[in-house]
């Protein structure tokens, strides 16, 4: 089956954000303390766009994510992402966009924001270090609109998808 255009564009965005994150970690090596595992303070996402839900479901269907490695919905820690298991993201490679940029320096409404727990000391960020959160959001919304068009009103509907419902659906796959 041919990959949908929206999924290809989404994967390109993910790749660019991951490259950005790797570059930032390298640039601020020694100053950054947050990385995969350990801190889950920002792991609070509850809803995602349908294209992101598809990006989580696809590797499950392809056998790249083992359903038995996913947490049980009822084990969810209140206020935390349902995909956390033992303080680790069980879908790390397929995690949504928001999770990929959370904590990194970004610019939103002319204000620089970042997780203060992510940096040992407050760095002076260069413009190239900053994620334009509004631009990322707008890109993601556009990609999702294309995804809905390509899937004839979307596999998941047009509104945002609850991560809890997505995990429940995955757990109930045959």
C-alpha positions as CSV (number, residue, x, y, z in Angstrom):
1,X,0.0,0.0,0.0
2,X,1.3,3.4,-0.9
3,X,2.1,5.8,1.9
4,X,-0.4,8.7,2.2
5,X,1.0,12.2,1.3
6,X,0.0,13.5,4.7
7,X,1.9,10.7,6.5
8,X,5.0,11.3,4.4
9,X,4.9,15.0,5.2
10,X,4.2,14.2,8.9
11,X,7.2,11.9,8.9
12,X,9.4,14.6,7.3
13,X,8.3,17.0,10.1
14,X,9.1,14.4,12.7
15,X,12.5,13.9,11.1
16,X,13.3,17.6,11.1
17,X,12.3,18.0,14.7
18,X,14.4,15.0,15.8
19,X,17.4,16.4,13.9
20,X,16.8,19.8,15.6
21,X,16.7,18.0,19.0
22,X,19.8,16.0,18.4
23,X,21.7,19.2,17.4
24,X,20.5,21.1,20.4
25,X,21.5,18.3,22.8
26,X,24.9,18.2,21.2
27,X,25.3,22.0,21.3
28,X,24.3,22.2,25.0
29,X,26.0,18.9,26.0
30,X,26.7,19.1,29.7
31,X,24.1,21.8,30.2
32,X,21.1,19.7,29.5
33,X,19.9,17.2,32.0
34,X,16.6,16.0,30.7
35,X,16.6,13.1,28.2
36,X,14.6,10.0,27.6
37,X,13.8,8.3,30.8
38,X,13.6,9.6,34.3
39,X,11.7,12.9,34.3
40,X,8.0,12.6,33.3
41,X,6.9,16.0,34.4
42,X,5.9,17.2,30.9
43,X,4.3,13.8,30.0
44,X,0.8,15.1,30.2
45,X,-0.6,15.0,26.7
46,X,-4.1,13.7,26.5
47,X,-5.2,14.4,23.0
48,X,-3.5,14.3,19.6
49,X,-4.4,14.9,16.0
50,X,-5.7,11.9,13.9
51,X,-2.5,11.9,11.8
52,X,-0.5,11.5,15.0
53,X,-2.8,8.7,16.2
54,X,-2.2,7.0,12.8
55,X,1.6,7.4,13.3
56,X,1.2,5.5,16.6
57,X,-1.1,2.9,15.3
58,X,0.9,2.1,12.1
59,X,4.0,0.7,13.9
60,X,1.7,-1.3,16.2
61,X,0.1,-2.9,13.1
62,X,3.5,-3.4,11.5
63,X,4.7,-5.2,14.6
64,X,7.3,-2.6,15.4
65,X,5.6,-1.8,18.7
66,X,4.6,-4.9,20.7
67,X,1.2,-4.5,22.3
68,X,2.3,-6.5,25.3
69,X,5.0,-3.8,26.0
70,X,2.3,-1.1,26.3
71,X,0.8,-0.1,29.7
72,X,-2.7,-1.0,30.7
73,X,-5.2,1.9,30.6
74,X,-6.3,1.3,34.2
75,X,-2.6,1.7,35.3
76,X,-2.5,5.3,34.2
77,X,-1.1,7.7,36.8
78,X,-3.5,10.6,37.2
79,X,-2.6,13.6,35.1
80,X,0.1,11.7,33.2
81,X,0.2,10.3,29.7
82,X,-1.5,6.9,29.3
83,X,1.5,5.6,27.3
84,X,3.9,6.0,30.3
85,X,5.1,2.7,31.7
86,X,7.6,2.6,34.5
87,X,8.4,6.3,33.9
88,X,9.3,5.5,30.3
89,X,7.5,6.4,27.1
90,X,6.3,3.1,25.7
91,X,5.8,4.6,22.2
92,X,9.0,6.7,22.2
93,X,9.8,6.4,18.5
94,X,6.2,7.1,17.6
95,X,5.5,9.8,20.1
96,X,3.5,12.8,19.1
97,X,4.9,16.1,17.9
98,X,4.2,17.9,21.2
99,X,6.2,15.3,23.0
100,X,9.1,15.8,20.6
101,X,9.4,19.5,21.3
102,X,8.3,19.7,24.9
103,X,11.0,21.3,27.1
104,X,13.2,22.5,24.3
105,X,13.5,26.3,23.8
106,X,10.7,27.7,21.8
107,X,9.3,31.0,20.9
108,X,5.6,31.6,21.4
109,X,4.1,35.1,21.1
110,X,7.6,36.7,21.3
111,X,8.3,34.9,24.5
112,X,11.1,32.4,24.9
113,X,9.9,29.3,26.8
114,X,11.7,26.2,27.8
115,X,11.7,23.7,30.7
116,X,13.9,25.2,33.4
117,X,14.5,21.7,34.7
118,X,15.9,20.7,31.3
119,X,18.9,23.1,31.6
120,X,21.4,23.1,34.5
121,X,21.8,26.9,34.1
122,X,19.9,29.4,32.0
123,X,21.6,29.5,28.6
124,X,21.6,32.4,26.2
125,X,19.8,30.9,23.2
126,X,20.5,31.9,19.7
127,X,17.5,32.4,17.3
128,X,18.4,29.1,15.5
129,X,17.9,27.3,18.8
130,X,14.3,28.3,19.1
131,X,11.4,26.3,17.9
132,X,8.6,28.5,16.5
133,X,5.8,26.7,18.3
134,X,3.0,28.5,16.4
135,X,4.6,27.5,13.1
136,X,4.9,23.8,14.2
137,X,1.3,23.9,15.3
138,X,0.1,25.4,12.0
139,X,2.1,22.8,10.1
140,X,0.7,20.0,12.1
141,X,-2.9,21.3,11.6
142,X,-2.3,21.5,7.8
143,X,-0.9,18.0,7.7
144,X,-3.8,16.7,9.7
145,X,-6.3,18.5,7.3
146,X,-4.7,16.7,4.4
147,X,-4.7,13.4,6.3
148,X,-8.5,13.8,6.9
149,X,-9.0,14.5,3.2
150,X,-6.9,11.6,2.1
151,X,-8.7,9.2,4.4
152,X,-12.2,10.4,3.5
153,X,-13.0,12.2,6.7
154,X,-10.3,10.4,8.6
155,X,-9.9,7.0,10.1
156,X,-10.3,8.6,13.6
157,X,-12.8,11.3,12.7
158,X,-12.0,15.0,12.4
159,X,-11.5,16.0,16.0
160,X,-8.6,15.2,18.3
161,X,-8.1,11.7,19.4
162,X,-7.9,10.8,23.1
163,X,-4.7,8.9,23.9
164,X,-6.6,6.8,26.5
165,X,-9.1,5.8,23.8
166,X,-6.3,5.1,21.3
167,X,-4.5,2.8,23.8
168,X,-7.8,1.1,24.7
169,X,-8.4,0.4,21.0
170,X,-4.8,-0.9,20.5
171,X,-5.2,-3.2,23.5
172,X,-8.4,-4.6,21.9
173,X,-6.8,-5.4,18.5
174,X,-7.2,-9.0,17.5
